[in-house]
């Protein structure tokens, strides 16, 4: 079925736009700079940061990765962030999750200057999102989902949206983006979570479903009405004896059975993932334009 929302193609369009903006800044003598901080040797974090740094360099952004040992103290990490906050060549700072258990992530995210918080996690930027203030930064994954919907011309005005999941990284900001009084939003949003009653009934009412619960293949065909738009944010590793590694990655949507019912659906991989990087780098260039 040709009803896939191609996240790779849409991300490529955004990267092209970002590259033009980078060139314009360089003409003005401003070199956009982005610092990645990784604490420890989490394998997934190594991959994610590597992908982000590679793409940022391709677009002409001066990126660097600072890797700290697992035993780094919270005060040592805060001192590094303070140095980067004061560095005028560094326009954006990303602290890669997860952090070691002995470090309070909320304290770390709040230490990054709001104007350099290109991940959109600082309380000031979260507050600006809730207030509809465009002067902050949106979290990259929900911002990427919004761009997928807008650029795919999915009708949003008055649409019934169900967001599955209430996490701080996707669920809550996703709902906040879509309820804004805006020509590109104005949705009626229901947020479902582990304590919600009859989630299936909520989903069957939805024009758009954003699945971000972190539960493998949670959304099934009998929960989706014909002609719905489904966005799968989930990344879950499940057992698969047929795989070389014994596991495989799946989303929060049972894709094979849900796809035939959808007007549009994101593949997984190739849907939301590429958009997260695209929005991060677009945020970084915005930060450079504002600080320039």
N, C-alpha and C positions, 0 to 999 in steps of 0.2 A: 504493500500500500504506500502511496506517495503522500503520506500525511505527517512526515517527520519535520520537526523544527531543527534545522541544521545549526547547532551551536558553534561548530568550527567555522562555518562560512560567515556567520554573523560576527563572531569574534574577529575574524580576519578583516572584515570591513571596519570594525572599531580600531583595530591596530593600525590600519592605513590612515585613519583620521588622526590617531594619536601621533603617528610618525610625522605628519604634516605640522602638527602643533609643536613637536620637538624641534623641527627645522626652523620654525618661526621664532622660537625662543633662542635658538643658537644664533640666529641672525641678529638678535638683540644682545648677544653676549652672555646669555644665560644658559648654563648646561644643567638640565634636570638631573638631580641626584637622588638615589634611593638606597637605603641601607637595610639589609636583612640581618636579623639576629636569630641565631639558632643555638639553643642550649641543649647539649647532649647529642647523642648519635641515633635518635629515633629514625629508623629506615624510611618511613613514609615522609617524615619531615625533610630528610635529605633529598628525596625525589622532588617534593613539591617546591622547595626553595630553589633547587637546581633548574627546574622548568621556568620558574618566575624570573630568575636571574638571566637565563639564556634569552628569553623573549625580550626582556628589558634592554639588553645589550643590542639585540637586533634592531630595536626601534631607536637606538641612539641615546638611551638613558644611561647615565653613569651609575652602575650598580655595584655594590660590594656586599659580600656576605661575611659576617663576623660570627665565628663558631666558638662557643664557650664550653668548657667542660661541664659534665652533668653535676658536679659538686659545686658549681658557682653559687655563691650566696645571693640572696635577694638584694642586699645592699650593694654588692658588686655589679649586679645587673642594672640597678637603678643608677649607679655612677656612670656606667657606659651610656645609658639613655640620656643622662644629663649632658654628657659630652656631645652626643649627636644632636641634641636639641639646640646646643650652642653653635653647631657647625653650619655655617651659612651655605656650604656646598651641598649639604644634605637636606633635600626638600621633603622627603618622605621616609618614615621609619616603619618597618614591619617586624614585629616580634612573632616568630612562628610558634604556633601551638602544636602539640601540647608542651607545657613547661613542666619541669620536675615538680614533684609533689610538695617539696619544701618551699616553693616559691608561689606567692599569691598572685594569680594571673590578673585579678581585678586591680591590684595595686600597680602592677607593671603597666597595664594598658592605660591607666589614669596618669602615669608619669610621662607618657609621650605627649608633647605639645599638641593641642587639638589641630593646629594648622599643619602639623606633620603626620597626623594620624590617618594615613591613607587606607587603613583597614576599616576605619569607621567605628572603632570600639570605645573611644574615649567618651565618658559620660556627657561631655559638652556636645559632641557630635550626635550622640543618641538623643539628647534633649532637643537639639535643632531639628532632627528628623521628626520627632513627635510634634513639634510646633509648626512644621511646614516651612522651616527656615532653610533656604537653599545655600546658605553660606557655610554649611558643614560638609562632611563627607559621608556618603552612604556606605554601609557594609557591602563588600564586593559581591558576595554570592546573591543576596536578594536584589541588589541593583542589577546584577547580570540577568536574573530571571525577569525583572521588569523590562529590560532592554529586549530580551527575547520576545516578550509579548508585544511590545510596542512595534518592533521592527518586523514582526510577522503579521502586523495589522489585526491582531486579535482585539475585538471590541471590548473596551474596558468600562466605558461609561455605564454605570448602573449594574454592572455584571455581578452575579452571585459568585463569590470566591470562597473556597474552603482551603485553609492552610492547615495541613496536618503536621503538628509539632509547634511547640511554644518556646523553642530555644532562643537564646540571646543572639546567636550568630545568624540564624535564618528566619525562624518562625515569627518572632515578635517584630523584627524590622520589616519583614515581608508584608505583614499585615499593616504596619504603619505607612509603608510606601503606597499601598493600594487604596487606603482610605482617604488619602489626601484630596483636598478640594482642588482638582487639577484636570485639565483636558485629557491627561494621560493616566488618570486614575479614576476617582469617584466610584470605586467599587463598594459593594456591601460584603464585608468580610466576616467569616466565621472561623475562629481558631479552635481546632480540635486537639485534644491531648489525652493522656493516659486516664484521666478521670472523666472524660466526656461520655455521655450516654448515647448509644446508638449512632456511632460515627458513620455507619453506612448510610443512614437516613439523611444525614447532613450532606454527605458526598453526592448522593443521587439527586440532590436539589441544585448542585453547583454547575455553573457554566465553565468554571476554571477550578482545577484542583492543583495545589502545589504540595507535593509530598516530601516532607522533611522531618520524618519521625525517627529515622535511623532503625527501622524495622524491615528486614528483608522481605520484599515482595508483599508488603502489607496491603496495598490497594489492589483489589481484585475486580474482575469484570462486572460482577453483580453489584458493585458499589458505584459504578460510573454510568451516567445516562448517555444515550446516543447523542453524538455531536458535541461532547464536552472537549475541553482543552486540558491536557494533563502534563504537568511539569514535574519531572522526577529529579529531586536533589540528592537522594540517598546514595551512599557509598557503603556497602556492606560486604564483608567477606564471609562466604559460606563454604561448607564442605562439598567437595566434588571429586569423588574417587576417579572419575574419568580424566581429570586434569593432571598435567605433569606435576604440579605443585600440591595436588590434593585439595585445592580450594579454588574458588573463582569469585569475582566481584559481581554483585547484583545491586540494583537500586531498591527503592521503596515501592516500586510499581511492578506488578506481574505483567511485564511488557507484552509478551506474546498473546495473552488473552485480553488485555485492555486495549491494545492498539486498534483492533477492528472497530471498536465503538467510538473512537475519537475523531473529532475534526482535525485536531493537531495534537501531537505528542512528542516529547523529547526522547531521543535515544539515550542509552546510558551504557557505555561512555559516548561522548560526542555531543552532548546536549549542554547541560549547565556548566560542567567543568571548565571548558575553554573560556567561558564568559567571566569566570571569577578572575582569571589572570588579566583579561582584557580590561575589566573595570578597575583593577588595582593599578595598572599602568596609566589608565586615563586619569585616575585620581592623583597619581604622582605628578603628571604634567599639570593638572589643575593647581596642585600645591605650588609647583614652580612658577606658574603664571601669577599666582597671588603673592608669592614672596619675592618674585623676580626683582 
